[in-house]
Amino acid sequence: MRQVQKTILVIAQYNKPEALRMASGLTLLNDQVCIAALGGLGDDADTALQLEALEFAEVPVDHLDPTTDVGIDRLAAAILRADAVYVI
């Protein structure tokens, strides 16, 4: 039986390096993984390491400004497209 590919959205809001690490792990499921980083990401070593892994796995990282209408609209559209949403 063939399994349908799901779209998983990871919203990096509170613990951004951990959200990126979890998204990297979710790529092992062979589902489509997308990341919405609210307010941008830090420039620390943990974040850089996870971003490198996500780039290798071709996971899109969308930087959103949650204080603007455009940022909220893009976040809402991403949530509606996703089969599963994780907020970390």
Biopython code that builds the backbone (N, CA, C, O; Angstrom):
import numpy as np
from Bio.PDB.StructureBuilder import StructureBuilder

atoms = [
    (1, "MET", "N", (0.831, -1.163, 0.000)),
    (1, "MET", "CA", (0.000, 0.000, 0.000)),
    (1, "MET", "C", (0.889, 1.245, 0.000)),
    (1, "MET", "O", (1.840, 1.341, 0.777)),
    (2, "ARG", "N", (0.572, 2.183, -0.870)),
    (2, "ARG", "CA", (1.358, 3.397, -1.005)),
    (2, "ARG", "C", (0.852, 4.442, -0.018)),
    (2, "ARG", "O", (-0.350, 4.691, 0.078)),
    (3, "GLN", "N", (1.784, 5.051, 0.714)),
    (3, "GLN", "CA", (1.424, 6.052, 1.700)),
    (3, "GLN", "C", (1.479, 7.441, 1.056)),
    (3, "GLN", "O", (2.411, 7.743, 0.310)),
    (4, "VAL", "N", (0.494, 8.273, 1.340)),
    (4, "VAL", "CA", (0.417, 9.622, 0.795)),
    (4, "VAL", "C", (1.393, 10.523, 1.550)),
    (4, "VAL", "O", (1.463, 10.486, 2.779)),
    (5, "GLN", "N", (2.149, 11.336, 0.800)),
    (5, "GLN", "CA", (3.084, 12.257, 1.425)),
    (5, "GLN", "C", (2.329, 13.393, 2.095)),
    (5, "GLN", "O", (1.415, 13.977, 1.513)),
    (6, "LYS", "N", (2.719, 13.697, 3.312)),
    (6, "LYS", "CA", (2.087, 14.767, 4.080)),
    (6, "LYS", "C", (2.972, 16.013, 4.063)),
    (6, "LYS", "O", (4.175, 15.937, 3.816)),
    (7, "THR", "N", (2.353, 17.152, 4.329)),
    (7, "THR", "CA", (3.075, 18.409, 4.477)),
    (7, "THR", "C", (3.095, 18.764, 5.956)),
    (7, "THR", "O", (2.047, 18.891, 6.589)),
    (8, "ILE", "N", (4.293, 18.923, 6.498)),
    (8, "ILE", "CA", (4.470, 19.237, 7.910)),
    (8, "ILE", "C", (5.067, 20.634, 8.024)),
    (8, "ILE", "O", (6.115, 20.917, 7.442)),
    (9, "LEU", "N", (4.408, 21.494, 8.764)),
    (9, "LEU", "CA", (4.890, 22.850, 9.004)),
    (9, "LEU", "C", (5.417, 22.941, 10.426)),
    (9, "LEU", "O", (4.715, 22.607, 11.381)),
    (10, "VAL", "N", (6.653, 23.394, 10.561)),
    (10, "VAL", "CA", (7.250, 23.636, 11.868)),
    (10, "VAL", "C", (7.361, 25.148, 12.034)),
    (10, "VAL", "O", (8.048, 25.816, 11.260)),
    (11, "ILE", "N", (6.687, 25.680, 13.040)),
    (11, "ILE", "CA", (6.747, 27.111, 13.326)),
    (11, "ILE", "C", (7.772, 27.325, 14.433)),
    (11, "ILE", "O", (7.578, 26.902, 15.572)),
    (12, "ALA", "N", (8.864, 27.989, 14.074)),
    (12, "ALA", "CA", (9.928, 28.285, 15.037)),
    (12, "ALA", "C", (9.599, 29.611, 15.708)),
    (12, "ALA", "O", (9.779, 30.679, 15.122)),
    (13, "GLN", "N", (9.110, 29.530, 16.953)),
    (13, "GLN", "CA", (8.699, 30.747, 17.640)),
    (13, "GLN", "C", (9.426, 30.936, 18.966)),
    (13, "GLN", "O", (9.976, 32.009, 19.213)),
    (14, "TYR", "N", (9.441, 29.928, 19.815)),
    (14, "TYR", "CA", (9.982, 30.084, 21.161)),
    (14, "TYR", "C", (11.423, 29.574, 21.279)),
    (14, "TYR", "O", (12.308, 30.317, 21.704)),
    (15, "ASN", "N", (11.658, 28.333, 20.911)),
    (15, "ASN", "CA", (12.998, 27.739, 20.977)),
    (15, "ASN", "C", (13.416, 27.413, 19.541)),
    (15, "ASN", "O", (13.244, 26.284, 19.080)),
    (16, "LYS", "N", (13.950, 28.383, 18.857)),
    (16, "LYS", "CA", (14.195, 28.268, 17.424)),
    (16, "LYS", "C", (15.231, 27.206, 17.057)),
    (16, "LYS", "O", (14.988, 26.452, 16.114)),
    (17, "PRO", "N", (16.372, 27.101, 17.746)),
    (17, "PRO", "CA", (17.304, 26.010, 17.393)),
    (17, "PRO", "C", (16.675, 24.623, 17.557)),
    (17, "PRO", "O", (16.930, 23.726, 16.753)),
    (18, "GLU", "N", (15.856, 24.449, 18.595)),
    (18, "GLU", "CA", (15.181, 23.163, 18.808)),
    (18, "GLU", "C", (14.153, 22.902, 17.713)),
    (18, "GLU", "O", (14.005, 21.765, 17.265)),
    (19, "ALA", "N", (13.445, 23.933, 17.282)),
    (19, "ALA", "CA", (12.484, 23.780, 16.187)),
    (19, "ALA", "C", (13.193, 23.335, 14.914)),
    (19, "ALA", "O", (12.694, 22.466, 14.198)),
    (20, "LEU", "N", (14.343, 23.918, 14.629)),
    (20, "LEU", "CA", (15.109, 23.533, 13.441)),
    (20, "LEU", "C", (15.607, 22.095, 13.558)),
    (20, "LEU", "O", (15.606, 21.354, 12.575)),
    (21, "ARG", "N", (16.038, 21.695, 14.772)),
    (21, "ARG", "CA", (16.510, 20.324, 14.987)),
    (21, "ARG", "C", (15.371, 19.331, 14.775)),
    (21, "ARG", "O", (15.558, 18.284, 14.156)),
    (22, "MET", "N", (14.201, 19.664, 15.289)),
    (22, "MET", "CA", (13.048, 18.775, 15.100)),
    (22, "MET", "C", (12.670, 18.673, 13.628)),
    (22, "MET", "O", (12.335, 17.591, 13.147)),
    (23, "ALA", "N", (12.723, 19.783, 12.917)),
    (23, "ALA", "CA", (12.408, 19.769, 11.482)),
    (23, "ALA", "C", (13.394, 18.886, 10.731)),
    (23, "ALA", "O", (13.005, 18.173, 9.805)),
    (24, "SER", "N", (14.663, 18.926, 11.118)),
    (24, "SER", "CA", (15.658, 18.051, 10.491)),
    (24, "SER", "C", (15.295, 16.589, 10.695)),
    (24, "SER", "O", (15.400, 15.782, 9.771)),
    (25, "GLY", "N", (14.868, 16.249, 11.905)),
    (25, "GLY", "CA", (14.469, 14.880, 12.195)),
    (25, "GLY", "C", (13.224, 14.462, 11.430)),
    (25, "GLY", "O", (13.101, 13.302, 11.036)),
    (26, "LEU", "N", (12.312, 15.379, 11.218)),
    (26, "LEU", "CA", (11.080, 15.056, 10.496)),
    (26, "LEU", "C", (11.339, 14.752, 9.023)),
    (26, "LEU", "O", (10.500, 14.125, 8.376)),
    (27, "THR", "N", (12.458, 15.172, 8.485)),
    (27, "THR", "CA", (12.766, 14.869, 7.087)),
    (27, "THR", "C", (12.973, 13.370, 6.877)),
    (27, "THR", "O", (12.887, 12.891, 5.747)),
    (28, "LEU", "N", (13.239, 12.636, 7.931)),
    (28, "LEU", "CA", (13.433, 11.190, 7.820)),
    (28, "LEU", "C", (12.141, 10.452, 7.489)),
    (28, "LEU", "O", (12.180, 9.288, 7.091)),
    (29, "LEU", "N", (11.008, 11.108, 7.645)),
    (29, "LEU", "CA", (9.717, 10.488, 7.369)),
    (29, "LEU", "C", (9.354, 10.495, 5.885)),
    (29, "LEU", "O", (8.347, 9.907, 5.490)),
    (30, "ASN", "N", (10.163, 11.153, 5.068)),
    (30, "ASN", "CA", (9.899, 11.305, 3.632)),
    (30, "ASN", "C", (8.644, 12.112, 3.360)),
    (30, "ASN", "O", (8.027, 11.967, 2.305)),
    (31, "ASP", "N", (8.261, 12.960, 4.301)),
    (31, "ASP", "CA", (7.172, 13.902, 4.097)),
    (31, "ASP", "C", (7.787, 15.259, 3.767)),
    (31, "ASP", "O", (8.975, 15.487, 3.995)),
    (32, "GLN", "N", (6.971, 16.149, 3.233)),
    (32, "GLN", "CA", (7.446, 17.494, 2.935)),
    (32, "GLN", "C", (7.456, 18.298, 4.226)),
    (32, "GLN", "O", (6.436, 18.395, 4.908)),
    (33, "VAL", "N", (8.597, 18.872, 4.563)),
    (33, "VAL", "CA", (8.751, 19.664, 5.772)),
    (33, "VAL", "C", (9.040, 21.105, 5.372)),
    (33, "VAL", "O", (9.876, 21.359, 4.504)),
    (34, "CYS", "N", (8.342, 22.052, 6.009)),
    (34, "CYS", "CA", (8.549, 23.481, 5.791)),
    (34, "CYS", "C", (8.705, 24.145, 7.147)),
    (34, "CYS", "O", (8.153, 23.676, 8.143)),
    (35, "ILE", "N", (9.463, 25.242, 7.186)),
    (35, "ILE", "CA", (9.676, 25.960, 8.431)),
    (35, "ILE", "C", (9.249, 27.409, 8.263)),
    (35, "ILE", "O", (9.579, 28.060, 7.272)),
    (36, "ALA", "N", (8.512, 27.901, 9.247)),
    (36, "ALA", "CA", (8.175, 29.323, 9.326)),
    (36, "ALA", "C", (8.861, 29.866, 10.569)),
    (36, "ALA", "O", (8.481, 29.532, 11.692)),
    (37, "ALA", "N", (9.868, 30.703, 10.369)),
    (37, "ALA", "CA", (10.610, 31.297, 11.479)),
    (37, "ALA", "C", (9.997, 32.656, 11.792)),
    (37, "ALA", "O", (10.112, 33.592, 11.001)),
    (38, "LEU", "N", (9.353, 32.760, 12.932)),
    (38, "LEU", "CA", (8.705, 34.014, 13.307)),
    (38, "LEU", "C", (9.728, 34.965, 13.912)),
    (38, "LEU", "O", (10.367, 34.652, 14.917)),
    (39, "GLY", "N", (9.873, 36.111, 13.299)),
    (39, "GLY", "CA", (10.799, 37.110, 13.808)),
    (39, "GLY", "C", (12.251, 36.844, 13.488)),
    (39, "GLY", "O", (13.127, 37.485, 14.069)),
    (40, "GLY", "N", (12.535, 35.935, 12.599)),
    (40, "GLY", "CA", (13.920, 35.655, 12.205)),
    (40, "GLY", "C", (14.584, 34.628, 13.102)),
    (40, "GLY", "O", (13.985, 34.127, 14.053)),
    (41, "LEU", "N", (15.835, 34.325, 12.781)),
    (41, "LEU", "CA", (16.608, 33.331, 13.517)),
    (41, "LEU", "C", (17.880, 33.969, 14.058)),
    (41, "LEU", "O", (18.352, 34.978, 13.534)),
    (42, "GLY", "N", (18.424, 33.376, 15.101)),
    (42, "GLY", "CA", (19.666, 33.875, 15.682)),
    (42, "GLY", "C", (20.867, 33.487, 14.836)),
    (42, "GLY", "O", (20.743, 32.715, 13.885)),
    (43, "ASP", "N", (22.022, 34.022, 15.184)),
    (43, "ASP", "CA", (23.242, 33.706, 14.450)),
    (43, "ASP", "C", (24.210, 32.865, 15.289)),
    (43, "ASP", "O", (25.422, 32.908, 15.080)),
    (44, "ASP", "N", (23.662, 32.103, 16.238)),
    (44, "ASP", "CA", (24.482, 31.256, 17.105)),
    (44, "ASP", "C", (24.892, 29.977, 16.383)),
    (44, "ASP", "O", (24.371, 29.664, 15.313)),
    (45, "ALA", "N", (25.825, 29.245, 16.973)),
    (45, "ALA", "CA", (26.380, 28.037, 16.356)),
    (45, "ALA", "C", (25.333, 26.935, 16.194)),
    (45, "ALA", "O", (25.325, 26.236, 15.180)),
    (46, "ASP", "N", (24.444, 26.771, 17.190)),
    (46, "ASP", "CA", (23.403, 25.728, 17.094)),
    (46, "ASP", "C", (22.475, 25.986, 15.912)),
    (46, "ASP", "O", (22.142, 25.067, 15.164)),
    (47, "THR", "N", (22.065, 27.221, 15.751)),
    (47, "THR", "CA", (21.181, 27.577, 14.642)),
    (47, "THR", "C", (21.880, 27.368, 13.308)),
    (47, "THR", "O", (21.285, 26.827, 12.376)),
    (48, "ALA", "N", (23.130, 27.787, 13.208)),
    (48, "ALA", "CA", (23.891, 27.626, 11.961)),
    (48, "ALA", "C", (24.035, 26.153, 11.587)),
    (48, "ALA", "O", (23.914, 25.796, 10.415)),
    (49, "LEU", "N", (24.290, 25.308, 12.564)),
    (49, "LEU", "CA", (24.429, 23.875, 12.310)),
    (49, "LEU", "C", (23.129, 23.279, 11.776)),
    (49, "LEU", "O", (23.137, 22.514, 10.812)),
    (50, "GLN", "N", (22.019, 23.634, 12.410)),
    (50, "GLN", "CA", (20.723, 23.108, 11.970)),
    (50, "GLN", "C", (20.335, 23.646, 10.597)),
    (50, "GLN", "O", (19.774, 22.914, 9.782)),
    (51, "LEU", "N", (20.625, 24.907, 10.335)),
    (51, "LEU", "CA", (20.322, 25.477, 9.017)),
    (51, "LEU", "C", (21.116, 24.781, 7.914)),
    (51, "LEU", "O", (20.618, 24.598, 6.803)),
    (52, "GLU", "N", (22.342, 24.399, 8.223)),
    (52, "GLU", "CA", (23.154, 23.675, 7.245)),
    (52, "GLU", "C", (22.527, 22.323, 6.917)),
    (52, "GLU", "O", (22.466, 21.927, 5.753)),
    (53, "ALA", "N", (22.064, 21.619, 7.943)),
    (53, "ALA", "CA", (21.409, 20.322, 7.720)),
    (53, "ALA", "C", (20.119, 20.490, 6.929)),
    (53, "ALA", "O", (19.822, 19.686, 6.045)),
    (54, "LEU", "N", (19.357, 21.522, 7.238)),
    (54, "LEU", "CA", (18.099, 21.762, 6.524)),
    (54, "LEU", "C", (18.343, 22.163, 5.073)),
    (54, "LEU", "O", (17.576, 21.785, 4.187)),
    (55, "GLU", "N", (19.390, 22.915, 4.830)),
    (55, "GLU", "CA", (19.725, 23.280, 3.457)),
    (55, "GLU", "C", (20.092, 22.030, 2.655)),
    (55, "GLU", "O", (19.702, 21.894, 1.495)),
    (56, "PHE", "N", (20.839, 21.122, 3.276)),
    (56, "PHE", "CA", (21.203, 19.875, 2.614)),
    (56, "PHE", "C", (19.962, 19.056, 2.269)),
    (56, "PHE", "O", (19.902, 18.422, 1.216)),
    (57, "ALA", "N", (18.973, 19.071, 3.161)),
    (57, "ALA", "CA", (17.728, 18.320, 2.950)),
    (57, "ALA", "C", (16.729, 19.098, 2.102)),
    (57, "ALA", "O", (15.626, 18.613, 1.850)),
    (58, "GLU", "N", (17.095, 20.284, 1.663)),
    (58, "GLU", "CA", (16.258, 21.138, 0.821)),
    (58, "GLU", "C", (14.920, 21.480, 1.488)),
    (58, "GLU", "O", (13.865, 21.442, 0.854)),
    (59, "VAL", "N", (14.990, 21.810, 2.761)),
    (59, "VAL", "CA", (13.814, 22.218, 3.520)),
    (59, "VAL", "C", (13.722, 23.744, 3.454)),
    (59, "VAL", "O", (14.661, 24.435, 3.849)),
    (60, "PRO", "N", (12.600, 24.275, 2.960)),
    (60, "PRO", "CA", (12.472, 25.735, 2.880)),
    (60, "PRO", "C", (12.255, 26.354, 4.261)),
    (60, "PRO", "O", (11.477, 25.858, 5.076)),
    (61, "VAL", "N", (12.969, 27.454, 4.492)),
    (61, "VAL", "CA", (12.826, 28.212, 5.728)),
    (61, "VAL", "C", (12.295, 29.587, 5.353)),
    (61, "VAL", "O", (12.968, 30.359, 4.669)),
    (62, "ASP", "N", (11.089, 29.883, 5.803)),
    (62, "ASP", "CA", (10.439, 31.153, 5.493)),
    (62, "ASP", "C", (10.536, 32.054, 6.715)),
    (62, "ASP", "O", (10.015, 31.714, 7.777)),
    (63, "HIS", "N", (11.195, 33.196, 6.579)),
    (63, "HIS", "CA", (11.343, 34.156, 7.669)),
    (63, "HIS", "C", (10.152, 35.111, 7.626)),
    (63, "HIS", "O", (9.966, 35.840, 6.652)),
    (64, "LEU", "N", (9.352, 35.102, 8.686)),
    (64, "LEU", "CA", (8.130, 35.895, 8.722)),
    (64, "LEU", "C", (8.171, 36.918, 9.845)),
    (64, "LEU", "O", (8.679, 36.647, 10.933)),
    (65, "ASP", "N", (7.637, 38.083, 9.569)),
    (65, "ASP", "CA", (7.491, 39.116, 10.589)),
    (65, "ASP", "C", (6.047, 39.066, 11.083)),
    (65, "ASP", "O", (5.137, 39.495, 10.374)),
    (66, "PRO", "N", (5.829, 38.546, 12.293)),
    (66, "PRO", "CA", (4.458, 38.385, 12.781)),
    (66, "PRO", "C", (3.779, 39.692, 13.170)),
    (66, "PRO", "O", (2.609, 39.695, 13.555)),
    (67, "THR", "N", (4.507, 40.803, 13.072)),
    (67, "THR", "CA", (3.901, 42.094, 13.425)),
    (67, "THR", "C", (3.304, 42.801, 12.213)),
    (67, "THR", "O", (2.764, 43.900, 12.338)),
    (68, "THR", "N", (3.399, 42.176, 11.046)),
    (68, "THR", "CA", (2.840, 42.791, 9.840)),
    (68, "THR", "C", (1.703, 41.940, 9.293)),
    (68, "THR", "O", (1.632, 40.737, 9.546)),
    (69, "ASP", "N", (0.820, 42.577, 8.543)),
    (69, "ASP", "CA", (-0.281, 41.844, 7.915)),
    (69, "ASP", "C", (0.241, 40.824, 6.909)),
    (69, "ASP", "O", (-0.295, 39.721, 6.801)),
    (70, "VAL", "N", (1.287, 41.193, 6.174)),
    (70, "VAL", "CA", (1.856, 40.272, 5.180)),
    (70, "VAL", "C", (2.408, 39.022, 5.870)),
    (70, "VAL", "O", (2.189, 37.905, 5.401)),
    (71, "GLY", "N", (3.125, 39.211, 6.982)),
    (71, "GLY", "CA", (3.680, 38.076, 7.718)),
    (71, "GLY", "C", (2.599, 37.156, 8.246)),
    (71, "GLY", "O", (2.716, 35.935, 8.144)),
    (72, "ILE", "N", (1.553, 37.727, 8.808)),
    (72, "ILE", "CA", (0.446, 36.925, 9.344)),
    (72, "ILE", "C", (-0.300, 36.219, 8.219)),
    (72, "ILE", "O", (-0.692, 35.063, 8.373)),
    (73, "ASP", "N", (-0.502, 36.891, 7.095)),
    (73, "ASP", "CA", (-1.176, 36.266, 5.953)),
    (73, "ASP", "C", (-0.384, 35.083, 5.420)),
    (73, "ASP", "O", (-0.961, 34.045, 5.097)),
    (74, "ARG", "N", (0.942, 35.232, 5.324)),
    (74, "ARG", "CA", (1.786, 34.127, 4.846)),
    (74, "ARG", "C", (1.776, 32.964, 5.830)),
    (74, "ARG", "O", (1.764, 31.803, 5.421)),
    (75, "LEU", "N", (1.779, 33.271, 7.125)),
    (75, "LEU", "CA", (1.718, 32.222, 8.144)),
    (75, "LEU", "C", (0.388, 31.492, 8.069)),
    (75, "LEU", "O", (0.357, 30.262, 8.118)),
    (76, "ALA", "N", (-0.705, 32.222, 7.951)),
    (76, "ALA", "CA", (-2.027, 31.599, 7.867)),
    (76, "ALA", "C", (-2.130, 30.701, 6.640)),
    (76, "ALA", "O", (-2.674, 29.600, 6.724)),
    (77, "ALA", "N", (-1.615, 31.157, 5.507)),
    (77, "ALA", "CA", (-1.653, 30.345, 4.289)),
    (77, "ALA", "C", (-0.837, 29.064, 4.463)),
    (77, "ALA", "O", (-1.257, 27.998, 4.012)),
    (78, "ALA", "N", (0.319, 29.159, 5.109)),
    (78, "ALA", "CA", (1.155, 27.975, 5.340)),
    (78, "ALA", "C", (0.454, 26.984, 6.268)),
    (78, "ALA", "O", (0.539, 25.774, 6.061)),
    (79, "ILE", "N", (-0.232, 27.485, 7.281)),
    (79, "ILE", "CA", (-0.960, 26.609, 8.201)),
    (79, "ILE", "C", (-2.086, 25.887, 7.474)),
    (79, "ILE", "O", (-2.301, 24.696, 7.698)),
    (80, "LEU", "N", (-2.798, 26.582, 6.618)),
    (80, "LEU", "CA", (-3.902, 25.963, 5.880)),
    (80, "LEU", "C", (-3.419, 24.894, 4.900)),
    (80, "LEU", "O", (-4.128, 23.920, 4.645)),
    (81, "ARG", "N", (-2.214, 25.071, 4.349)),
    (81, "ARG", "CA", (-1.658, 24.084, 3.400)),
    (81, "ARG", "C", (-1.137, 22.835, 4.102)),
    (81, "ARG", "O", (-1.042, 21.775, 3.484)),
    (82, "ALA", "N", (-0.806, 22.946, 5.365)),
    (82, "ALA", "CA", (-0.148, 21.857, 6.090)),
    (82, "ALA", "C", (-1.144, 20.806, 6.581)),
    (82, "ALA", "O", (-2.293, 21.102, 6.910)),
    (83, "ASP", "N", (-0.649, 19.561, 6.615)),
    (83, "ASP", "CA", (-1.417, 18.466, 7.208)),
    (83, "ASP", "C", (-1.175, 18.391, 8.718)),
    (83, "ASP", "O", (-2.037, 17.935, 9.470)),
    (84, "ALA", "N", (0.006, 18.844, 9.154)),
    (84, "ALA", "CA", (0.360, 18.859, 10.576)),
    (84, "ALA", "C", (1.173, 20.112, 10.839)),
    (84, "ALA", "O", (1.982, 20.529, 10.011)),
    (85, "VAL", "N", (0.947, 20.709, 12.005)),
    (85, "VAL", "CA", (1.658, 21.936, 12.390)),
    (85, "VAL", "C", (2.232, 21.744, 13.788)),
    (85, "VAL", "O", (1.527, 21.330, 14.708)),
    (86, "TYR", "N", (3.514, 22.048, 13.936)),
    (86, "TYR", "CA", (4.193, 22.024, 15.238)),
    (86, "TYR", "C", (4.666, 23.442, 15.538)),
    (86, "TYR", "O", (5.316, 24.072, 14.704)),
    (87, "VAL", "N", (4.340, 23.942, 16.725)),
    (87, "VAL", "CA", (4.810, 25.247, 17.173)),
    (87, "VAL", "C", (5.808, 25.009, 18.297)),
    (87, "VAL", "O", (5.467, 24.475, 19.353)),
    (88, "ILE", "N", (7.043, 25.414, 18.047)),
    (88, "ILE", "CA", (8.105, 25.171, 19.031)),
    (88, "ILE", "C", (8.766, 26.482, 19.370)),
    (88, "ILE", "O", (9.691, 26.515, 20.182)),
]
sb = StructureBuilder()
sb.init_structure("model")
sb.init_model(0)
sb.init_chain("A")
sb.init_seg("    ")
for serial, (resi, resn, name, xyz) in enumerate(atoms, 1):
    if name == "N":
        sb.init_residue(resn, " ", resi, " ")
    sb.init_atom(name, np.array(xyz, "f"), 0.0, 1.0, " ", f" {name:<3s}", serial, name[0])
structure = sb.get_structure()
